[in-house]
Amino acid sequence: MNRRARAVGRAFFDRPPEVVAEDIIGCTLFVGGCGGIVVEAEAYGQRDPASHSFRGETRRCRSMFGPPGTVYVYLIHGRHWCLNLVTEPEGTGAAVLIRAIEPTHGLAAMHERRGVEDERLLCAGPGRLTQALAITGALDGLTLSRAGLHVGAPRERPPVARGPRIGISAATDLPWRIVAQGSRFVSRPIPRSMAA
């Protein structure tokens, strides 16, 4: 996959999060020469009780209410950064969590940052992904270009599977986790019995 694929524009993100989450599968994601193909994402909207924005804008989720394509990075469990890309019109409070990529470029740097040899474990999960790509809270609130992130249009869209999101206790019925079907680089596969 060519890392210089045409960047998706703001209009790509100016849509509901569940639509963007599906369409971002197969896109490329690069930062500082490292990255790969997005194979797993989750959608979060303001009317979604599992979303940080459900109770309105707070200091923590302020970036989630920014313009489409804004980078929203937050810390989970006090140690793992999570990368989200804001969707829908400004002020809506919706975003897509990038959960996993298939690493294709900058593998040596990612192996060093992660301290693992298994390529499958470099970016399989939101905390692993941000560690491998050296993404921190310093990027929170920036535009994609100012954050040095490049999201490229896919050459082809892989078939996807949908299922419940991971690690939430509310709105567990929504099939808003989208994965590239058959990818070995997802954080965990969606069981057939749960796929939408």
GROMACS elastic network, one bead per residue, 0.5 to 0.9 nm:
[ bonds ]
;  ai    aj funct       b0    kb
    1     4     6  0.87759   500
    1     5     6  0.80958   500
    1    28     6  0.79610   500
    1    36     6  0.80825   500
    1    37     6  0.79749   500
    1   104     6  0.78691   500
    1   154     6  0.83762   500
    1   155     6  0.76569   500
    2     5     6  0.56152   500
    2    28     6  0.84133   500
    2   152     6  0.89108   500
    2   155     6  0.87492   500
    3     6     6  0.88278   500
    3    28     6  0.68677   500
    3    29     6  0.81223   500
    3    30     6  0.72511   500
    3    33     6  0.86379   500
    3    35     6  0.83312   500
    3    36     6  0.77910   500
    3   104     6  0.89090   500
    3   105     6  0.80636   500
    3   150     6  0.86773   500
    3   152     6  0.73827   500
    4     7     6  0.79581   500
    4   150     6  0.86672   500
    4   152     6  0.72095   500
    5     8     6  0.89385   500
    5    27     6  0.88724   500
    5    28     6  0.76380   500
    5   151     6  0.83111   500
    5   153     6  0.60089   500
    5   154     6  0.73888   500
    5   155     6  0.81122   500
    6   151     6  0.82375   500
    6   152     6  0.52630   500
    6   153     6  0.57107   500
    6   154     6  0.85927   500
    7    28     6  0.89100   500
    7   150     6  0.64954   500
    7   151     6  0.54615   500
    7   153     6  0.58810   500
    8    11     6  0.79249   500
    8    12     6  0.60961   500
    8    13     6  0.84352   500
    8    27     6  0.87631   500
    8   150     6  0.84920   500
    8   151     6  0.60943   500
    8   152     6  0.56126   500
    8   153     6  0.55942   500
    9    12     6  0.55397   500
    9    13     6  0.74730   500
    9    69     6  0.81968   500
    9   151     6  0.88357   500
   10    13     6  0.54838   500
   10    14     6  0.63107   500
   10    67     6  0.85524   500
   10    68     6  0.60340   500
   10    69     6  0.59443   500
   10    87     6  0.89964   500
   11    15     6  0.74643   500
   11    68     6  0.77434   500
   11    69     6  0.87459   500
   12    15     6  0.68726   500
   12    20     6  0.71806   500
   12    23     6  0.86561   500
   12    24     6  0.89939   500
   12    68     6  0.83527   500
   12    69     6  0.82827   500
   12    87     6  0.84264   500
   13    16     6  0.79651   500
   13    17     6  0.79574   500
   13    20     6  0.62932   500
   13    67     6  0.89785   500
   13    68     6  0.51877   500
   13    69     6  0.56450   500
   13    85     6  0.79246   500
   13    86     6  0.69191   500
   13    88     6  0.63243   500
   13    89     6  0.86792   500
   13    95     6  0.88411   500
   14    17     6  0.87279   500
   14    20     6  0.84500   500
   14    67     6  0.82992   500
   14    68     6  0.53236   500
   14    69     6  0.78307   500
   14    86     6  0.84685   500
   14    87     6  0.53071   500
   14    89     6  0.57618   500
   14    90     6  0.86697   500
   15    18     6  0.84492   500
   15    19     6  0.66717   500
   15    20     6  0.65043   500
   15    68     6  0.83463   500
   15    87     6  0.59513   500
   15    89     6  0.75871   500
   16    19     6  0.54715   500
   16    20     6  0.64625   500
   16    21     6  0.87310   500
   16    43     6  0.85736   500
   16    45     6  0.77848   500
   16    87     6  0.64094   500
   16    88     6  0.55052   500
   16    94     6  0.75970   500
   16    95     6  0.85820   500
   17    20     6  0.50515   500
   17    21     6  0.59010   500
   17    22     6  0.85932   500
   17    42     6  0.82732   500
   17    44     6  0.62182   500
   17    45     6  0.64456   500
   17    86     6  0.81168   500
   17    87     6  0.57254   500
   17    88     6  0.70456   500
   17    94     6  0.61874   500
   17    95     6  0.57672   500
   17    96     6  0.58816   500
   17   176     6  0.87683   500
   18    21     6  0.50810   500
   18    22     6  0.64166   500
   18    23     6  0.87582   500
   18    42     6  0.75817   500
   18    43     6  0.50201   500
   18    44     6  0.75124   500
   18    45     6  0.83255   500
   18    95     6  0.89573   500
   18    96     6  0.78227   500
   18   175     6  0.88989   500
   18   176     6  0.60837   500
   18   177     6  0.84982   500
   18   178     6  0.86327   500
   19    22     6  0.53520   500
   19    23     6  0.62522   500
   19    24     6  0.86250   500
   19    43     6  0.82861   500
   20    24     6  0.58308   500
   20    25     6  0.87133   500
   20    43     6  0.78443   500
   20    87     6  0.73782   500
   20    95     6  0.87594   500
   20    96     6  0.71922   500
   21    24     6  0.54168   500
   21    25     6  0.69155   500
   21    40     6  0.82637   500
   21    41     6  0.55518   500
   21    42     6  0.59908   500
   21    43     6  0.57449   500
   21    95     6  0.87444   500
   21    96     6  0.58729   500
   21    97     6  0.80323   500
   21    98     6  0.83976   500
   21   176     6  0.77652   500
   21   177     6  0.77675   500
   21   178     6  0.65455   500
   22    25     6  0.57489   500
   22    40     6  0.88338   500
   22    41     6  0.75844   500
   22    42     6  0.86178   500
   22    43     6  0.87866   500
   22   160     6  0.75474   500
   22   162     6  0.86624   500
   22   176     6  0.86783   500
   22   177     6  0.85621   500
   22   178     6  0.59176   500
   22   179     6  0.80379   500
   23    26     6  0.75917   500
   23    27     6  0.78044   500
   23   157     6  0.78407   500
   24    27     6  0.52235   500
   24    28     6  0.83236   500
   24    38     6  0.67175   500
   24    39     6  0.83358   500
   24    40     6  0.86171   500
   24    41     6  0.77095   500
   24    98     6  0.89554   500
   24   151     6  0.86566   500
   24   153     6  0.82286   500
   24   154     6  0.83054   500
   24   157     6  0.88874   500
   25    28     6  0.85057   500
   25    37     6  0.76099   500
   25    38     6  0.51216   500
   25    39     6  0.52688   500
   25    40     6  0.64867   500
   25    41     6  0.72702   500
   25   154     6  0.82464   500
   25   157     6  0.70616   500
   25   158     6  0.72643   500
   25   159     6  0.89514   500
   25   160     6  0.77823   500
   25   178     6  0.76277   500
   25   179     6  0.69852   500
   25   180     6  0.63905   500
   26    37     6  0.56319   500
   26    38     6  0.53564   500
   26    39     6  0.63162   500
   26   153     6  0.78668   500
   26   154     6  0.53035   500
   26   155     6  0.78292   500
   26   156     6  0.69112   500
   26   157     6  0.54467   500
   26   158     6  0.61580   500
   26   180     6  0.74980   500
   27    36     6  0.84336   500
   27    37     6  0.57190   500
   27    38     6  0.56041   500
   27    39     6  0.83971   500
   27   151     6  0.65504   500
   27   152     6  0.54745   500
   27   153     6  0.51026   500
   27   155     6  0.80091   500
   27   156     6  0.86407   500
   27   157     6  0.80489   500
   28    35     6  0.73701   500
   28    36     6  0.54272   500
   28    38     6  0.59323   500
   28   101     6  0.83714   500
   28   150     6  0.76408   500
   28   151     6  0.54779   500
   28   153     6  0.67161   500
   28   154     6  0.65959   500
   29    34     6  0.83749   500
   29    35     6  0.55026   500
   29    36     6  0.56015   500
   29    37     6  0.62379   500
   29    38     6  0.66315   500
   29   101     6  0.78817   500
   29   149     6  0.70195   500
   29   150     6  0.56412   500
   29   152     6  0.65073   500
   30    33     6  0.62876   500
   30    34     6  0.54651   500
   30    36     6  0.64839   500
   30    37     6  0.88164   500
   30   105     6  0.83286   500
   30   133     6  0.81722   500
   30   148     6  0.82205   500
   30   149     6  0.57361   500
   30   150     6  0.51132   500
   30   151     6  0.66776   500
   30   152     6  0.83447   500
   31    34     6  0.54602   500
   31    35     6  0.63872   500
   31   133     6  0.66432   500
   31   134     6  0.84263   500
   31   135     6  0.84458   500
   31   147     6  0.83367   500
   31   148     6  0.57375   500
   31   150     6  0.64366   500
   32    35     6  0.83110   500
   32   106     6  0.85597   500
   32   133     6  0.78665   500
   32   134     6  0.87741   500
   32   148     6  0.69692   500
   32   149     6  0.78619   500
   33   105     6  0.67289   500
   33   106     6  0.58903   500
   34   103     6  0.79538   500
   34   104     6  0.78037   500
   34   105     6  0.50815   500
   34   107     6  0.70739   500
   34   109     6  0.75654   500
   34   110     6  0.73439   500
   34   132     6  0.82762   500
   34   133     6  0.62739   500
   35    38     6  0.89871   500
   35   101     6  0.75052   500
   35   102     6  0.79317   500
   35   103     6  0.55778   500
   35   104     6  0.61556   500
   35   105     6  0.54093   500
   35   106     6  0.66739   500
   35   107     6  0.82261   500
   35   110     6  0.87373   500
   35   132     6  0.85980   500
   35   133     6  0.68827   500
   36   101     6  0.58227   500
   36   102     6  0.53197   500
   36   105     6  0.61933   500
   36   106     6  0.89199   500
   37   100     6  0.85380   500
   37   101     6  0.51156   500
   37   102     6  0.50022   500
   37   103     6  0.66484   500
   37   104     6  0.73035   500
   37   154     6  0.84212   500
   38    41     6  0.76600   500
   38    98     6  0.74493   500
   38    99     6  0.82366   500
   38   100     6  0.61651   500
   38   102     6  0.63939   500
   38   103     6  0.88250   500
   38   179     6  0.87334   500
   38   180     6  0.82186   500
   39    98     6  0.85960   500
   39    99     6  0.78900   500
   39   100     6  0.56845   500
   39   101     6  0.50881   500
   39   102     6  0.64388   500
   39   158     6  0.89326   500
   39   160     6  0.88950   500
   39   178     6  0.80795   500
   39   179     6  0.54610   500
   39   181     6  0.84273   500
   39   183     6  0.69778   500
   39   185     6  0.70454   500
   39   186     6  0.62050   500
   40    97     6  0.86890   500
   40    98     6  0.64340   500
   40    99     6  0.51933   500
   40   101     6  0.67636   500
   40   124     6  0.86161   500
   40   125     6  0.85747   500
   40   177     6  0.72485   500
   40   178     6  0.56600   500
   40   180     6  0.64548   500
   40   185     6  0.85419   500
   40   186     6  0.59520   500
   40   187     6  0.77504   500
   41    96     6  0.65075   500
   41    97     6  0.54920   500
   41    99     6  0.50468   500
   41   100     6  0.69913   500
   41   176     6  0.82288   500
   41   177     6  0.58211   500
   41   178     6  0.54284   500
   41   179     6  0.66246   500
   42    95     6  0.85195   500
   42    96     6  0.55252   500
   42    97     6  0.50668   500
   42    98     6  0.67358   500
   42    99     6  0.70747   500
   42   164     6  0.89392   500
   42   165     6  0.65312   500
   42   166     6  0.86795   500
   42   176     6  0.55381   500
   42   178     6  0.61914   500
   42   179     6  0.88256   500
   43    51     6  0.88704   500
   43    94     6  0.78115   500
   43    95     6  0.62186   500
   43    97     6  0.64299   500
   43   165     6  0.84176   500
   43   176     6  0.53710   500
   43   177     6  0.66900   500
   43   178     6  0.84043   500
   44    47     6  0.86335   500
   44    48     6  0.64986   500
   44    49     6  0.89428   500
   44    50     6  0.72475   500
   44    51     6  0.53442   500
   44    52     6  0.81763   500
   44    53     6  0.84909   500
   44    93     6  0.85005   500
   44    94     6  0.55982   500
   44    95     6  0.54384   500
   44    96     6  0.61360   500
   44    97     6  0.77265   500
   44   176     6  0.78409   500
   45    48     6  0.51644   500
   45    49     6  0.84485   500
   45    50     6  0.84439   500
   45    51     6  0.61555   500
   45    52     6  0.86896   500
   45    53     6  0.73138   500
   45    54     6  0.75581   500
   45    87     6  0.87874   500
   45    92     6  0.79789   500
   45    93     6  0.63864   500
   45    95     6  0.65936   500
   45    96     6  0.87152   500
   46    49     6  0.76772   500
   46    50     6  0.89189   500
   46    51     6  0.63556   500
   46    52     6  0.78296   500
   46    53     6  0.51319   500
   46    55     6  0.79223   500
   46    56     6  0.76338   500
   46    92     6  0.66215   500
   46    93     6  0.52037   500
   46    94     6  0.56985   500
   46    95     6  0.89619   500
   47    50     6  0.88386   500
   47    51     6  0.78488   500
   47    53     6  0.80598   500
   47    54     6  0.57280   500
   47    55     6  0.87562   500
   47    93     6  0.89299   500
   47    94     6  0.89634   500
   48    51     6  0.54500   500
   48    52     6  0.87432   500
   48    53     6  0.81336   500
   48    54     6  0.59761   500
   48   170     6  0.82811   500
   48   171     6  0.68343   500
   49    52     6  0.80436   500
   49    53     6  0.84068   500
   49    54     6  0.55089   500
   49    55     6  0.82715   500
   49   170     6  0.58307   500
   49   171     6  0.62278   500
   50    53     6  0.86288   500
   50    54     6  0.72749   500
   50   168     6  0.63537   500
   50   169     6  0.71583   500
   50   170     6  0.51486   500
   50   171     6  0.60632   500
   50   172     6  0.82365   500
   51    54     6  0.53706   500
   51    55     6  0.85981   500
   51    93     6  0.87130   500
   51    94     6  0.80340   500
   51    95     6  0.88503   500
   51   170     6  0.89305   500
   52    55     6  0.73983   500
   52    56     6  0.81252   500
   52    57     6  0.85267   500
   52    58     6  0.86578   500
   52    60     6  0.82178   500
   52    61     6  0.62399   500
   52    64     6  0.84030   500
   52    93     6  0.83938   500
   52    94     6  0.89750   500
   53    56     6  0.50657   500
   53    57     6  0.60098   500
   53    58     6  0.77507   500
   53    61     6  0.63774   500
   53    62     6  0.84223   500
   53    64     6  0.71848   500
   53    65     6  0.80692   500
   53    92     6  0.86361   500
   53    93     6  0.54635   500
   53    94     6  0.72727   500
   54    57     6  0.83313   500
   54    93     6  0.80132   500
   55    58     6  0.82750   500
   56    61     6  0.85646   500
   56    62     6  0.89920   500
   56    93     6  0.77645   500
   57    60     6  0.81017   500
   57    61     6  0.61228   500
   57    62     6  0.55184   500
   57    63     6  0.87655   500
   57    64     6  0.80759   500
   57    65     6  0.70710   500
   57    91     6  0.87416   500
   57    93     6  0.75864   500
   58    61     6  0.53793   500
   58    62     6  0.55776   500
   59    62     6  0.53483   500
   59    63     6  0.85356   500
   60    63     6  0.79211   500
   60    64     6  0.89540   500
   60    74     6  0.74831   500
   61    64     6  0.53540   500
   61    65     6  0.74267   500
   61    72     6  0.77084   500
   61    73     6  0.89314   500
   61    74     6  0.80796   500
   61    93     6  0.81676   500
   62    65     6  0.56703   500
   62    66     6  0.72778   500
   62    72     6  0.85307   500
   62    93     6  0.82984   500
   62   141     6  0.79886   500
   63    66     6  0.51882   500
   63    67     6  0.85359   500
   63    70     6  0.70280   500
   63    71     6  0.71806   500
   63    72     6  0.54844   500
   63    73     6  0.83181   500
   63    86     6  0.78478   500
   63    93     6  0.82764   500
   63   140     6  0.67909   500
   63   142     6  0.83361   500
   64    67     6  0.83315   500
   64    68     6  0.89940   500
   64    70     6  0.75759   500
   64    71     6  0.80304   500
   64    72     6  0.59726   500
   64    84     6  0.84646   500
   64    85     6  0.81232   500
   64    86     6  0.57180   500
   64    87     6  0.82584   500
   64    90     6  0.86488   500
   64    91     6  0.79856   500
   64    92     6  0.79174   500
   64    94     6  0.60798   500
   64    95     6  0.64231   500
   64   141     6  0.80813   500
   65    68     6  0.86683   500
   65    70     6  0.87623   500
   65    86     6  0.75203   500
   65    87     6  0.88539   500
   65    89     6  0.84325   500
   65    90     6  0.57180   500
   65    92     6  0.56217   500
   65    94     6  0.70688   500
   65    95     6  0.88616   500
   66    69     6  0.82638   500
   66    70     6  0.60906   500
   66    71     6  0.87389   500
   66    72     6  0.89095   500
   66    86     6  0.69909   500
   66    87     6  0.86859   500
   66    89     6  0.81163   500
   66    91     6  0.60608   500
   66    92     6  0.80549   500
   66    93     6  0.75586   500
   66   141     6  0.74812   500
   67    70     6  0.57671   500
   67    86     6  0.69645   500
   67    87     6  0.75207   500
   67    88     6  0.77570   500
   67    89     6  0.62672   500
   67    91     6  0.74389   500
   67    92     6  0.89322   500
   67   143     6  0.85014   500
   68    71     6  0.89080   500
   68    85     6  0.76744   500
   68    86     6  0.50835   500
   68    88     6  0.57789   500
   68    89     6  0.61259   500
   68    90     6  0.63782   500
   68    94     6  0.89180   500
   68    95     6  0.85997   500
   68   143     6  0.88621   500
   69    85     6  0.55883   500
   69    86     6  0.50978   500
   69    87     6  0.63183   500
   69    88     6  0.89233   500
   69    95     6  0.88652   500
   69   142     6  0.89230   500
   69   143     6  0.63833   500
   69   144     6  0.63760   500
   70    84     6  0.84395   500
   70    85     6  0.58278   500
   70    86     6  0.51433   500
   70    87     6  0.80038   500
   70   140     6  0.81436   500
   70   141     6  0.60207   500
   70   142     6  0.57945   500
   70   144     6  0.62874   500
   71    83     6  0.72434   500
   71    84     6  0.60298   500
   71    86     6  0.63607   500
   71   139     6  0.66780   500
   71   140     6  0.55159   500
   71   141     6  0.53786   500
   71   142     6  0.54814   500
   71   143     6  0.59809   500
   71   144     6  0.62998   500
   71   147     6  0.75822   500
   71   149     6  0.89483   500
   72    82     6  0.81748   500
   72    83     6  0.62364   500
   72    85     6  0.59074   500
   72    86     6  0.66968   500
   72    95     6  0.79066   500
   72    97     6  0.88969   500
   72   137     6  0.83079   500
   72   139     6  0.75948   500
   72   141     6  0.57825   500
   72   142     6  0.78967   500
   73    81     6  0.64406   500
   73    82     6  0.54459   500
   73    84     6  0.60057   500
   73    85     6  0.85079   500
   73   135     6  0.82900   500
   73   136     6  0.69449   500
   73   137     6  0.53695   500
   73   138     6  0.81486   500
   73   139     6  0.67418   500
   73   141     6  0.77795   500
   74    80     6  0.82175   500
   74    81     6  0.55481   500
   74    82     6  0.55059   500
   74    83     6  0.72109   500
   74    84     6  0.83866   500
   74   136     6  0.81610   500
   74   137     6  0.61920   500
   74   140     6  0.74555   500
   75    78     6  0.58619   500
   75    79     6  0.63190   500
   75    80     6  0.54438   500
   75    82     6  0.63160   500
   75   136     6  0.85516   500
   75   137     6  0.74433   500
   76    79     6  0.61358   500
   76    80     6  0.52336   500
   76    81     6  0.62794   500
   76    82     6  0.71480   500
   76   127     6  0.84720   500
   77    80     6  0.65379   500
   78    81     6  0.85923   500
   79   127     6  0.84241   500
   80   126     6  0.78914   500
   80   128     6  0.80159   500
   80   130     6  0.78616   500
   80   131     6  0.80008   500
   80   136     6  0.88945   500
   81   126     6  0.73586   500
   81   127     6  0.56327   500
   81   128     6  0.87501   500
   81   129     6  0.88169   500
   81   130     6  0.60864   500
   81   131     6  0.76903   500
   81   135     6  0.72779   500
   81   136     6  0.60042   500
   81   137     6  0.69498   500
   82    97     6  0.72152   500
   82    98     6  0.76989   500
   82    99     6  0.81268   500
   82   126     6  0.54009   500
   82   127     6  0.59733   500
   82   129     6  0.81868   500
   82   130     6  0.64926   500
   82   135     6  0.83791   500
   82   136     6  0.82019   500
   82   137     6  0.86847   500
   83    96     6  0.84248   500
   83    97     6  0.59269   500
   83    98     6  0.58561   500
   83    99     6  0.79834   500
   83   126     6  0.69500   500
   83   127     6  0.85817   500
   83   129     6  0.83886   500
   83   130     6  0.68041   500
   83   135     6  0.76219   500
   83   136     6  0.84572   500
   83   137     6  0.89731   500
   83   140     6  0.87383   500
   84    95     6  0.59959   500
   84    96     6  0.52027   500
   84    98     6  0.59031   500
   84    99     6  0.89453   500
   85    94     6  0.86269   500
   85    95     6  0.53312   500
   85    96     6  0.52652   500
   85    97     6  0.66584   500
   85    98     6  0.77572   500
   85   144     6  0.85760   500
   86    89     6  0.89983   500
   86    90     6  0.87269   500
   86    93     6  0.76154   500
   86    94     6  0.58586   500
   86    96     6  0.64127   500
   86    97     6  0.89353   500
   87    90     6  0.81322   500
   87    92     6  0.81351   500
   87    93     6  0.78505   500
   87    94     6  0.53955   500
   87    95     6  0.50176   500
   87    96     6  0.70706   500
   88    91     6  0.83979   500
   88    92     6  0.63381   500
   88    93     6  0.78730   500
   88    94     6  0.64421   500
   88    95     6  0.79960   500
   89    92     6  0.58745   500
   89    93     6  0.85431   500
   89    94     6  0.87657   500
   90    93     6  0.75874   500
   91    94     6  0.86605   500
   97   126     6  0.78072   500
   98   101     6  0.79609   500
   98   125     6  0.84145   500
   98   126     6  0.64622   500
   98   129     6  0.83656   500
   99   123     6  0.80874   500
   99   124     6  0.69638   500
   99   127     6  0.81920   500
   99   128     6  0.88935   500
   99   129     6  0.72714   500
   99   186     6  0.77257   500
   99   187     6  0.71705   500
  100   123     6  0.54247   500
  100   125     6  0.51802   500
  100   126     6  0.62280   500
  100   128     6  0.83043   500
  100   129     6  0.62874   500
  100   179     6  0.88179   500
  100   185     6  0.68870   500
  100   186     6  0.56234   500
  100   187     6  0.64009   500
  101   104     6  0.88573   500
  101   122     6  0.87384   500
  101   123     6  0.56877   500
  101   124     6  0.66485   500
  101   125     6  0.84589   500
  101   129     6  0.72891   500
  101   185     6  0.66170   500
  101   186     6  0.72438   500
  102   119     6  0.87970   500
  102   120     6  0.77024   500
  102   122     6  0.85908   500
  102   123     6  0.70071   500
  102   124     6  0.79604   500
  102   183     6  0.81909   500
  102   184     6  0.83340   500
  102   185     6  0.54973   500
  102   186     6  0.79484   500
  103   106     6  0.79936   500
  103   107     6  0.68995   500
  103   110     6  0.86512   500
  103   119     6  0.75590   500
  103   120     6  0.81784   500
  103   122     6  0.73274   500
  103   123     6  0.68945   500
  103   185     6  0.83630   500
  104   107     6  0.68403   500
  105   108     6  0.85828   500
  105   110     6  0.89386   500
  106   109     6  0.55424   500
  106   110     6  0.63475   500
  106   111     6  0.87515   500
  107   110     6  0.50116   500
  107   111     6  0.59821   500
  107   112     6  0.85201   500
  107   119     6  0.81544   500
  107   122     6  0.86053   500
  107   132     6  0.88804   500
  108   111     6  0.51664   500
  108   112     6  0.62422   500
  108   113     6  0.87066   500
  109   112     6  0.51257   500
  109   113     6  0.61929   500
  109   114     6  0.85876   500
  109   132     6  0.76220   500
  109   133     6  0.84545   500
  110   113     6  0.51058   500
  110   114     6  0.60087   500
  110   115     6  0.82087   500
  110   116     6  0.88629   500
  110   122     6  0.67110   500
  110   123     6  0.86234   500
  110   131     6  0.79680   500
  110   133     6  0.65867   500
  110   134     6  0.84581   500
  111   114     6  0.52258   500
  111   115     6  0.55988   500
  111   116     6  0.57816   500
  111   117     6  0.64121   500
  111   118     6  0.84267   500
  111   119     6  0.77515   500
  111   122     6  0.67846   500
  111   132     6  0.72587   500
  112   115     6  0.51929   500
  112   116     6  0.75242   500
  112   117     6  0.89789   500
  112   132     6  0.82357   500
  113   116     6  0.84215   500
  113   131     6  0.65084   500
  113   132     6  0.55943   500
  113   133     6  0.81399   500
  113   134     6  0.76578   500
  114   117     6  0.86062   500
  114   121     6  0.86894   500
  114   122     6  0.65029   500
  114   123     6  0.89590   500
  114   128     6  0.72637   500
  114   131     6  0.64100   500
  114   132     6  0.56859   500
  115   122     6  0.88296   500
  116   119     6  0.77352   500
  116   121     6  0.73201   500
  116   122     6  0.71327   500
  117   120     6  0.87748   500
  117   121     6  0.80852   500
  117   122     6  0.82199   500
  118   121     6  0.55416   500
  118   122     6  0.69870   500
  119   122     6  0.53845   500
  119   123     6  0.81784   500
  119   185     6  0.85629   500
  120   123     6  0.70928   500
  120   124     6  0.66203   500
  120   184     6  0.69619   500
  120   185     6  0.53430   500
  120   186     6  0.83526   500
  121   124     6  0.53312   500
  121   125     6  0.82319   500
  121   128     6  0.74817   500
  121   185     6  0.74534   500
  121   187     6  0.83397   500
  122   125     6  0.86119   500
  122   128     6  0.61628   500
  122   129     6  0.66856   500
  122   131     6  0.85838   500
  122   132     6  0.62523   500
  122   185     6  0.87070   500
  123   126     6  0.72791   500
  123   127     6  0.79912   500
  123   128     6  0.50039   500
  123   130     6  0.76689   500
  123   131     6  0.81728   500
  123   132     6  0.64335   500
  123   133     6  0.84157   500
  123   185     6  0.74408   500
  123   186     6  0.83095   500
  123   187     6  0.81551   500
  124   127     6  0.83825   500
  124   128     6  0.62291   500
  124   129     6  0.64551   500
  124   184     6  0.89512   500
  124   185     6  0.56408   500
  124   186     6  0.52892   500
  124   188     6  0.79975   500
  125   128     6  0.53915   500
  125   129     6  0.60217   500
  125   130     6  0.87813   500
  125   185     6  0.89764   500
  125   186     6  0.71792   500
  125   188     6  0.83631   500
  126   129     6  0.50837   500
  126   130     6  0.63211   500
  126   131     6  0.86662   500
  126   187     6  0.83204   500
  127   130     6  0.54071   500
  127   131     6  0.62375   500
  127   132     6  0.86108   500
  128   131     6  0.51587   500
  128   132     6  0.60521   500
  128   133     6  0.85812   500
  129   132     6  0.51704   500
  129   133     6  0.61611   500
  129   134     6  0.83918   500
  129   135     6  0.82709   500
  130   133     6  0.50919   500
  130   134     6  0.56736   500
  130   136     6  0.70310   500
  131   134     6  0.50062   500
  131   135     6  0.63768   500
  131   136     6  0.81131   500
  132   135     6  0.78928   500
  135   138     6  0.78588   500
  135   139     6  0.71700   500
  136   139     6  0.61908   500
  136   140     6  0.78216   500
  137   140     6  0.52145   500
  137   141     6  0.89245   500
  138   141     6  0.85280   500
  138   142     6  0.87262   500
  138   147     6  0.86511   500
  139   142     6  0.57255   500
  139   143     6  0.85538   500
  139   144     6  0.89482   500
  139   146     6  0.83561   500
  139   147     6  0.55361   500
  139   148     6  0.88153   500
  140   143     6  0.88122   500
  140   147     6  0.83461   500
  141   147     6  0.88275   500
  142   145     6  0.79622   500
  142   146     6  0.58949   500
  142   147     6  0.56760   500
  143   146     6  0.52442   500
  143   147     6  0.60494   500
  143   148     6  0.85724   500
  143   149     6  0.85290   500
  144   147     6  0.51184   500
  144   148     6  0.62007   500
  144   149     6  0.50464   500
  144   150     6  0.66881   500
  144   151     6  0.81068   500
  145   148     6  0.50394   500
  145   149     6  0.58672   500
  145   150     6  0.70119   500
  146   149     6  0.76655   500
  147   150     6  0.88808   500
  153   156     6  0.86570   500
  154   157     6  0.63484   500
  157   160     6  0.85946   500
  157   180     6  0.89136   500
  158   180     6  0.60625   500
  158   181     6  0.72186   500
  159   179     6  0.85834   500
  159   180     6  0.60841   500
  159   181     6  0.56407   500
  159   182     6  0.87073   500
  160   178     6  0.64997   500
  160   179     6  0.54659   500
  160   182     6  0.85713   500
  161   177     6  0.82583   500
  161   178     6  0.57779   500
  161   179     6  0.54442   500
  161   180     6  0.65289   500
  161   181     6  0.56070   500
  161   182     6  0.89484   500
  161   190     6  0.72294   500
  161   192     6  0.89794   500
  161   195     6  0.62137   500
  161   196     6  0.69756   500
  162   175     6  0.54312   500
  162   176     6  0.64711   500
  162   177     6  0.55896   500
  162   179     6  0.65638   500
  162   190     6  0.73190   500
  162   194     6  0.82223   500
  162   195     6  0.53048   500
  162   196     6  0.51971   500
  163   173     6  0.85235   500
  163   174     6  0.74661   500
  163   176     6  0.62323   500
  163   177     6  0.52737   500
  163   178     6  0.66695   500
  163   179     6  0.84924   500
  163   190     6  0.60901   500
  163   191     6  0.81816   500
  163   194     6  0.58330   500
  163   196     6  0.58068   500
  164   171     6  0.86962   500
  164   172     6  0.58767   500
  164   173     6  0.61967   500
  164   174     6  0.57695   500
  164   176     6  0.59529   500
  164   177     6  0.56396   500
  164   178     6  0.87076   500
  164   190     6  0.82531   500
  164   194     6  0.74239   500
  164   195     6  0.80292   500
  164   196     6  0.87713   500
  165   168     6  0.68289   500
  165   171     6  0.87961   500
  165   172     6  0.67133   500
  165   173     6  0.85931   500
  165   174     6  0.75478   500
  165   175     6  0.69537   500
  165   176     6  0.60555   500
  165   178     6  0.86139   500
  166   169     6  0.89492   500
  166   172     6  0.85461   500
  166   177     6  0.78125   500
  168   171     6  0.77976   500
  168   172     6  0.68302   500
  169   172     6  0.63515   500
  170   173     6  0.83673   500
  171   174     6  0.59244   500
  172   175     6  0.79918   500
  173   176     6  0.87753   500
  174   177     6  0.83281   500
  175   178     6  0.77395   500
  175   194     6  0.86871   500
  175   195     6  0.76790   500
  175   196     6  0.63627   500
  177   190     6  0.87428   500
  178   181     6  0.89016   500
  178   190     6  0.88470   500
  179   182     6  0.84279   500
  179   183     6  0.77746   500
  179   186     6  0.69537   500
  179   189     6  0.77865   500
  179   190     6  0.78206   500
  180   183     6  0.56454   500
  180   186     6  0.78147   500
  181   184     6  0.89991   500
  181   189     6  0.84409   500
  181   190     6  0.88411   500
  182   185     6  0.88911   500
  182   186     6  0.88273   500
  182   189     6  0.80480   500
  183   186     6  0.61570   500
  183   189     6  0.82652   500
  184   187     6  0.84967   500
  184   188     6  0.85465   500
  184   189     6  0.82142   500
  185   188     6  0.82550   500
  186   189     6  0.64230   500
  189   192     6  0.89150   500
  190   193     6  0.82901   500
  190   194     6  0.66165   500
  190   195     6  0.61649   500
  191   194     6  0.53927   500
  191   195     6  0.63195   500
  192   195     6  0.51824   500
  192   196     6  0.85721   500
  193   196     6  0.86060   500
